[in-house]
Amino acid sequence: MLKFTHTDLVLMLIALGIVLILSRFISEFGKKFKMPIVLGEILLGILIGPSVFGRLSPHLLAAIFPRIGAERIALDGITSLAVIMLLFVAGLEVQLNVVLKQGKAAIYTSFMSMLFPFSIGVGTVLLFPHLFNYNASNRMVYALFFGTAMAISALPVIARILIDLNMFKTKVGMVIMAAAIFDDLTGWLIFSLILSLIGHDGEITSLSYTIGMIIGFGLFMLLIGRRIIDKALPWIQTKLSWPGGVLSLSLGFCFLGAAFTEKIGLHAILGAFIMGIAIGDSVHLHEKAREIIHQFVTNIFAPLFFVSLGLKVDFINNFDPMLVTVVLLIAVFCKLIGATLGAYMGGLSKRESIAIGFGLNARGAMEIILGTLALEAGLIDEKMFVALVVMALVTSIISGPMMKYFIKER
């Protein structure tokens, strides 16, 4: 029986300390060059992982960050917890009323920005299978995943870019946020379906049951559960200790929602994401409480997750130039064309529509989380994972400058 020994505890604490300290320093250093924090954390993982440090001292790397054993299981548990909390925070950013207020422009942009890249992504896998490496029995599931990966946006990254550009409350900013909310919600629902379709042996399970559970849980939480939470929050924030009461109960509901969706055959991330939407959409949730949760997760758990990406995969050996190019071209141009066309159909000018297209192109953390879960589920290989990470970083870096260029005249 595998036991968590004294030595395992010491090495795990050393590993966690190294990751948190170095990630903070590299993040502060990156701020001087306006580098996304997530980029610095991933680069740190590559440096101290098998790609660089593993070549210099493989034995020391294996001792501190082992691939097997009790310490590995404990670290995997912590990173799984980090993913759940990251999706919960992403859910807190979602404001359903924003989508409804933007009218025709948001509807067209949301629909086209999701439909166009999703269709091209699925079609590329089905028409050009030689470009990808997947289990033949999972071809359609792989195609659905790739389409989702091409279509999804990164709501937290987009929100930060809009704030930095002083565009968050403008017409363009609100349309981008509304479309990003729709993309994230739809994308994670589809991805949760994809993960639940893959059994332990890679076989597809009951499609009707899975779809029914996803729709049922989503409708219950967003229609009924959201109202219950909205009614309960004023009591929680006034009667319980501040801010401990609302923080502990919010994260408690997050974990219960994640446990429920994991138990019924969906992925835990869906429960955390929808629970985040239900709590974050309440007008009674204090902005300070939202900020405390955000800071706690993004500064402690997020670095543990993003640094761990570089520890899992050898980015140098698994860098496939052809695959990276294909993924990058499809992701950038299909999302840009779809979102731009949708915004133009919704009544915005050409320059505003192109700016919206580049705004929705930012993939960031959400794309990386998507790729990580697919890799752990055995749906994609390490080369595709590296290609998705590169695509997420490139699109996040170019999004802000290109938006600023096309909107500068206004």
C-alpha positions as CSV (number, residue, x, y, z in Angstrom):
1,M,0.0,0.0,0.0
2,L,1.4,3.4,-1.0
3,K,2.0,5.7,2.0
4,F,2.8,9.4,2.2
5,T,6.1,9.3,4.2
6,H,8.1,12.0,6.1
7,T,10.5,12.3,3.1
8,D,7.6,12.7,0.7
9,L,6.2,15.6,2.8
10,V,9.6,17.3,3.0
11,L,10.2,17.1,-0.8
12,M,6.6,18.2,-1.5
13,L,7.0,21.3,0.7
14,I,10.4,22.1,-1.0
15,A,8.8,21.8,-4.4
16,L,5.8,24.0,-3.5
17,G,8.1,26.6,-1.9
18,I,10.4,26.7,-4.9
19,V,7.5,27.1,-7.4
20,L,5.8,29.9,-5.4
21,I,8.9,31.9,-4.7
22,L,10.4,31.7,-8.2
23,S,7.0,32.3,-9.9
24,R,6.6,35.5,-8.0
25,F,10.0,36.8,-8.9
26,I,9.6,35.9,-12.6
27,S,6.1,37.5,-12.6
28,E,7.4,40.7,-11.1
29,F,10.3,40.7,-13.6
30,G,7.9,40.1,-16.5
31,K,5.7,43.1,-15.5
32,K,8.5,45.5,-16.5
33,F,8.2,44.2,-20.1
34,K,4.4,43.9,-20.0
35,M,4.6,40.2,-20.2
36,P,1.5,38.2,-19.3
37,I,1.9,36.6,-15.8
38,V,0.9,33.2,-17.2
39,L,3.7,33.3,-19.7
40,G,6.3,33.8,-17.0
41,E,4.9,30.9,-15.0
42,I,4.9,28.6,-17.9
43,L,8.5,29.6,-18.9
44,L,9.5,28.9,-15.3
45,G,8.1,25.4,-15.5
46,I,10.0,24.8,-18.8
47,L,13.2,26.0,-17.2
48,I,13.0,23.9,-14.0
49,G,11.3,20.9,-15.8
50,P,12.6,18.2,-18.1
51,S,13.1,20.6,-21.0
52,V,16.0,22.5,-19.4
53,F,16.9,21.6,-15.8
54,G,16.1,17.9,-16.5
55,R,18.9,17.8,-19.1
56,L,21.4,19.4,-16.6
57,S,20.5,17.4,-13.5
58,P,17.9,14.7,-14.2
59,H,18.4,13.0,-10.8
60,L,17.8,16.1,-8.8
61,L,14.7,16.9,-10.9
62,A,13.4,13.4,-10.3
63,A,14.0,13.8,-6.5
64,I,12.1,17.1,-6.2
65,F,9.5,16.7,-8.9
66,P,9.1,12.9,-9.3
67,R,6.9,11.3,-12.0
68,I,5.7,8.5,-9.8
69,G,5.1,7.8,-6.1
70,A,3.2,9.3,-3.2
71,E,4.6,12.8,-3.7
72,R,3.6,12.8,-7.3
73,I,0.0,11.8,-6.4
74,A,-0.1,14.6,-3.7
75,L,1.2,17.2,-6.2
76,D,-1.3,16.1,-8.9
77,G,-4.1,16.5,-6.3
78,I,-3.0,20.0,-5.6
79,T,-2.9,20.9,-9.3
80,S,-6.3,19.4,-9.8
81,L,-7.6,21.5,-7.0
82,A,-6.0,24.5,-8.6
83,V,-7.8,23.9,-11.9
84,I,-11.1,23.6,-10.2
85,M,-10.5,26.9,-8.4
86,L,-9.3,28.6,-11.5
87,L,-12.5,27.7,-13.3
88,F,-14.5,28.9,-10.3
89,V,-12.8,32.3,-10.5
90,A,-13.5,32.3,-14.3
91,G,-17.2,31.7,-13.5
92,L,-17.2,34.6,-11.1
93,E,-16.2,36.9,-14.0
94,V,-19.3,35.8,-16.0
95,Q,-22.2,38.2,-15.9
96,L,-25.2,36.8,-17.8
97,N,-27.0,40.2,-17.8
98,V,-24.1,41.6,-19.9
99,V,-25.0,39.3,-22.8
100,L,-28.6,40.2,-22.7
101,K,-28.0,44.0,-22.7
102,Q,-25.8,44.1,-25.8
103,G,-28.6,43.0,-28.1
104,K,-28.1,42.1,-31.8
105,A,-24.3,42.9,-31.9
106,A,-23.5,40.5,-29.0
107,I,-25.7,37.7,-30.4
108,Y,-24.2,37.8,-33.9
109,T,-20.7,38.2,-32.6
110,S,-21.1,35.4,-30.0
111,F,-22.6,33.0,-32.5
112,M,-20.2,33.6,-35.4
113,S,-17.1,33.7,-33.1
114,M,-18.0,30.2,-31.9
115,L,-19.5,28.6,-35.0
116,F,-16.8,29.5,-37.5
117,P,-13.6,28.3,-35.7
118,F,-15.5,25.3,-34.3
119,S,-16.6,24.2,-37.7
120,I,-13.2,24.7,-39.3
121,G,-11.5,22.9,-36.4
122,V,-13.8,19.9,-36.7
123,G,-13.5,19.8,-40.5
124,T,-9.7,20.0,-40.5
125,V,-9.4,16.9,-38.3
126,L,-11.9,15.0,-40.4
127,L,-10.5,16.1,-43.8
128,F,-6.8,16.1,-43.0
129,P,-6.3,13.3,-40.4
130,H,-2.6,12.9,-41.3
131,L,-1.9,16.2,-39.6
132,F,-2.9,14.8,-36.2
133,N,-2.1,11.9,-34.0
134,Y,-5.1,10.3,-32.3
135,N,-6.8,7.0,-31.6
136,A,-8.8,6.0,-34.6
137,S,-11.8,4.9,-32.4
138,N,-11.9,8.4,-30.9
139,R,-11.7,10.3,-34.2
140,M,-15.0,12.2,-33.8
141,V,-14.4,13.0,-30.2
142,Y,-10.9,14.3,-31.1
143,A,-12.4,16.4,-33.8
144,L,-15.0,17.9,-31.4
145,F,-12.2,18.7,-28.9
146,F,-10.1,20.4,-31.6
147,G,-13.1,22.4,-32.7
148,T,-13.8,23.5,-29.2
149,A,-10.1,24.4,-28.6
150,M,-10.2,26.6,-31.7
151,A,-13.4,28.3,-30.6
152,I,-13.0,29.0,-26.9
153,S,-11.8,32.4,-25.5
154,A,-10.2,33.3,-22.2
155,L,-12.6,35.5,-20.3
156,P,-10.2,36.6,-17.5
157,V,-7.4,37.5,-20.0
158,I,-9.8,39.5,-22.2
159,A,-11.2,41.3,-19.2
160,R,-7.7,42.3,-18.1
161,I,-6.7,43.5,-21.6
162,L,-9.9,45.7,-21.8
163,I,-9.2,47.2,-18.4
164,D,-5.6,48.0,-19.4
165,L,-6.8,49.7,-22.6
166,N,-9.6,51.6,-20.8
167,M,-12.1,49.9,-23.0
168,F,-14.0,47.7,-20.5
169,K,-17.1,49.9,-20.3
170,T,-17.2,51.0,-24.0
171,K,-19.5,49.6,-26.6
172,V,-16.7,47.5,-28.1
173,G,-15.6,46.3,-24.7
174,M,-19.1,45.2,-23.7
175,V,-19.7,43.4,-27.0
176,I,-16.3,41.6,-26.5
177,M,-17.2,40.6,-23.0
178,A,-20.7,39.4,-23.9
179,A,-19.3,37.2,-26.7
180,A,-16.5,35.9,-24.5
181,I,-19.0,34.9,-21.8
182,F,-21.1,33.0,-24.4
183,D,-17.9,31.4,-25.9
184,D,-16.7,30.3,-22.5
185,L,-20.0,28.9,-21.3
186,T,-20.7,27.1,-24.5
187,G,-17.1,25.8,-24.9
188,W,-16.9,24.4,-21.4
189,L,-20.2,22.7,-21.7
190,I,-19.1,21.1,-25.0
191,F,-15.7,20.1,-23.5
192,S,-17.4,18.6,-20.4
193,L,-19.5,16.6,-22.8
194,I,-16.4,15.4,-24.6
195,L,-14.6,14.4,-21.4
196,S,-17.6,12.5,-20.2
197,L,-17.9,10.7,-23.5
198,I,-14.5,9.1,-23.0
199,G,-14.7,6.1,-20.7
200,H,-11.7,4.6,-18.8
201,D,-10.9,2.5,-21.9
202,G,-11.3,5.4,-24.3
203,E,-14.8,4.3,-25.3
204,I,-17.8,6.5,-25.8
205,T,-20.5,6.1,-23.0
206,S,-24.2,7.1,-23.1
207,L,-24.5,10.3,-25.2
208,S,-28.2,11.0,-24.3
209,Y,-27.5,10.6,-20.5
210,T,-24.5,12.9,-20.7
211,I,-26.3,15.6,-22.6
212,G,-29.3,15.3,-20.3
213,M,-27.2,15.7,-17.2
214,I,-25.3,18.7,-18.6
215,I,-28.4,20.5,-19.6
216,G,-30.3,19.6,-16.4
217,F,-27.5,20.7,-14.1
218,G,-26.8,23.9,-16.0
219,L,-30.5,24.9,-16.1
220,F,-31.1,24.1,-12.5
221,M,-28.0,26.1,-11.2
222,L,-28.5,29.1,-13.6
223,L,-32.3,29.4,-13.1
224,I,-33.0,28.1,-9.6
225,G,-29.7,27.7,-7.8
226,R,-28.6,31.2,-8.8
227,R,-31.8,32.7,-7.3
228,I,-31.4,30.8,-4.1
229,I,-27.7,31.9,-3.7
230,D,-28.7,35.5,-4.5
231,K,-31.3,35.5,-1.7
232,A,-28.9,33.9,0.8
233,L,-25.8,36.1,0.1
234,P,-27.1,39.2,2.0
235,W,-27.6,37.0,5.1
236,I,-24.2,35.4,4.7
237,Q,-22.4,38.7,4.3
238,T,-24.1,40.4,7.3
239,K,-24.5,37.6,9.8
240,L,-21.2,35.7,9.3
241,S,-17.7,36.9,10.0
242,W,-16.4,39.2,7.2
243,P,-14.7,38.2,4.9
244,G,-14.2,34.7,6.2
245,G,-17.8,33.7,6.0
246,V,-18.5,34.4,2.4
247,L,-15.0,33.1,1.3
248,S,-15.4,29.7,3.1
249,L,-19.0,29.2,1.9
250,S,-18.2,30.3,-1.7
251,L,-15.3,27.9,-2.0
252,G,-17.3,25.2,-0.2
253,F,-20.1,25.5,-2.7
254,C,-17.5,25.4,-5.5
255,F,-16.1,22.1,-4.2
256,L,-19.6,20.6,-3.7
257,G,-20.6,21.6,-7.3
258,A,-17.4,20.1,-8.6
259,A,-17.9,16.9,-6.6
260,F,-21.4,16.6,-7.9
261,T,-20.5,16.9,-11.6
262,E,-17.6,14.6,-11.2
263,K,-19.8,12.0,-9.5
264,I,-22.5,12.0,-12.2
265,G,-19.9,11.4,-14.9
266,L,-19.2,15.0,-16.0
267,H,-15.9,16.7,-15.2
268,A,-15.4,18.6,-11.9
269,I,-14.5,21.8,-13.8
270,L,-18.1,22.1,-15.0
271,G,-19.5,22.2,-11.5
272,A,-17.0,24.7,-10.4
273,F,-17.5,26.9,-13.4
274,I,-21.3,27.0,-13.2
275,M,-21.2,27.4,-9.4
276,G,-18.9,30.4,-10.0
277,I,-21.4,31.9,-12.5
278,A,-24.3,31.3,-10.0
279,I,-22.4,33.1,-7.1
280,G,-20.7,35.8,-9.2
281,D,-23.9,36.9,-11.0
282,S,-25.5,38.0,-7.7
283,V,-25.7,41.7,-7.2
284,H,-25.3,41.1,-3.5
285,L,-21.7,39.7,-3.7
286,H,-19.4,42.4,-2.5
287,E,-16.7,43.5,-5.0
288,K,-14.1,43.2,-2.2
289,A,-15.1,39.5,-1.6
290,R,-14.8,38.8,-5.3
291,E,-11.4,40.4,-5.4
292,I,-10.1,38.5,-2.3
293,I,-11.1,35.2,-3.9
294,H,-9.5,36.2,-7.2
295,Q,-6.2,37.3,-5.6
296,F,-6.1,34.1,-3.4
297,V,-6.5,31.8,-6.3
298,T,-4.5,33.6,-9.0
299,N,-1.5,34.3,-6.8
300,I,-1.2,30.9,-5.0
301,F,-3.0,28.2,-6.8
302,A,-2.6,29.5,-10.4
303,P,1.3,29.5,-10.3
304,L,1.3,25.9,-9.0
305,F,-0.8,24.8,-11.9
306,F,0.9,26.8,-14.7
307,V,4.4,26.0,-13.5
308,S,3.4,22.3,-13.4
309,L,2.8,22.3,-17.1
310,G,6.5,22.7,-17.8
311,L,7.2,19.9,-15.4
312,K,4.9,17.4,-17.1
313,V,6.1,17.8,-20.7
314,D,9.4,18.2,-22.5
315,F,8.6,21.3,-24.6
316,I,11.8,21.0,-26.7
317,N,11.4,17.4,-27.8
318,N,7.7,17.7,-28.4
319,F,7.8,21.0,-30.3
320,D,6.4,20.1,-33.8
321,P,6.8,23.2,-36.1
322,M,4.2,21.9,-38.6
323,L,1.6,21.2,-36.0
324,V,2.2,24.4,-34.1
325,T,1.8,26.4,-37.4
326,V,-1.4,24.6,-38.3
327,V,-2.9,25.1,-34.9
328,L,-1.8,28.8,-34.8
329,L,-3.2,29.6,-38.2
330,I,-6.5,28.0,-37.7
331,A,-7.0,29.5,-34.2
332,V,-6.0,33.1,-35.2
333,F,-7.6,33.5,-38.6
334,C,-10.8,31.5,-38.0
335,K,-11.6,33.2,-34.7
336,L,-10.7,36.6,-36.2
337,I,-12.8,36.1,-39.3
338,G,-15.8,34.7,-37.4
339,A,-15.9,37.3,-34.7
340,T,-15.2,40.2,-37.1
341,L,-18.0,39.1,-39.5
342,G,-20.4,38.6,-36.6
343,A,-19.7,42.1,-35.2
344,Y,-20.1,43.7,-38.6
345,M,-23.4,41.9,-39.1
346,G,-24.4,43.3,-35.7
347,G,-24.0,46.8,-36.9
348,L,-20.5,47.8,-35.8
349,S,-18.0,49.6,-38.1
350,K,-15.2,47.7,-39.9
351,R,-12.5,48.9,-37.5
352,E,-14.6,48.2,-34.5
353,S,-15.4,44.7,-35.8
354,I,-11.7,43.9,-36.5
355,A,-10.8,45.1,-33.0
356,I,-13.5,42.8,-31.5
357,G,-12.1,40.0,-33.6
358,F,-8.6,40.4,-32.1
359,G,-10.1,40.9,-28.6
360,L,-11.8,37.6,-28.7
361,N,-8.7,35.9,-30.1
362,A,-7.0,35.9,-26.7
363,R,-7.0,32.3,-25.4
364,G,-4.7,32.4,-22.4
365,A,-5.2,30.3,-19.3
366,M,-8.5,28.8,-20.4
367,E,-7.0,27.2,-23.5
368,I,-4.1,25.8,-21.5
369,I,-6.4,24.3,-18.9
370,L,-8.4,22.8,-21.8
371,G,-5.3,21.2,-23.2
372,T,-4.1,20.0,-19.8
373,L,-7.3,18.2,-19.1
374,A,-7.4,16.6,-22.6
375,L,-3.8,15.5,-22.1
376,E,-4.5,13.9,-18.7
377,A,-7.6,12.2,-20.2
378,G,-5.4,10.7,-23.0
379,L,-7.3,12.4,-25.7
380,I,-4.3,14.3,-27.1
381,D,-0.6,13.7,-27.2
382,E,2.2,15.9,-25.9
383,K,2.9,17.5,-29.3
384,M,-0.7,18.7,-29.6
385,F,-0.5,20.0,-26.0
386,V,2.7,22.0,-26.7
387,A,1.0,23.4,-29.9
388,L,-2.0,24.5,-27.8
389,V,0.1,26.2,-25.2
390,V,2.1,28.1,-27.8
391,M,-1.1,29.2,-29.5
392,A,-2.6,30.4,-26.2
393,L,0.5,32.4,-25.4
394,V,0.8,34.0,-28.9
395,T,-2.8,35.0,-29.2
396,S,-2.8,36.5,-25.7
397,I,0.3,38.6,-26.5
398,I,-0.9,40.0,-29.8
399,S,-4.5,40.6,-28.8
400,G,-4.0,43.9,-26.9
401,P,-1.7,45.7,-29.3
402,M,-3.9,44.8,-32.3
403,M,-7.0,46.0,-30.6
404,K,-5.3,49.2,-29.7
405,Y,-4.2,49.7,-33.3
406,F,-7.6,49.3,-34.9
407,I,-9.5,51.3,-32.3
408,K,-6.9,54.2,-31.9
409,E,-8.8,56.6,-34.2
410,R,-11.8,56.4,-31.9
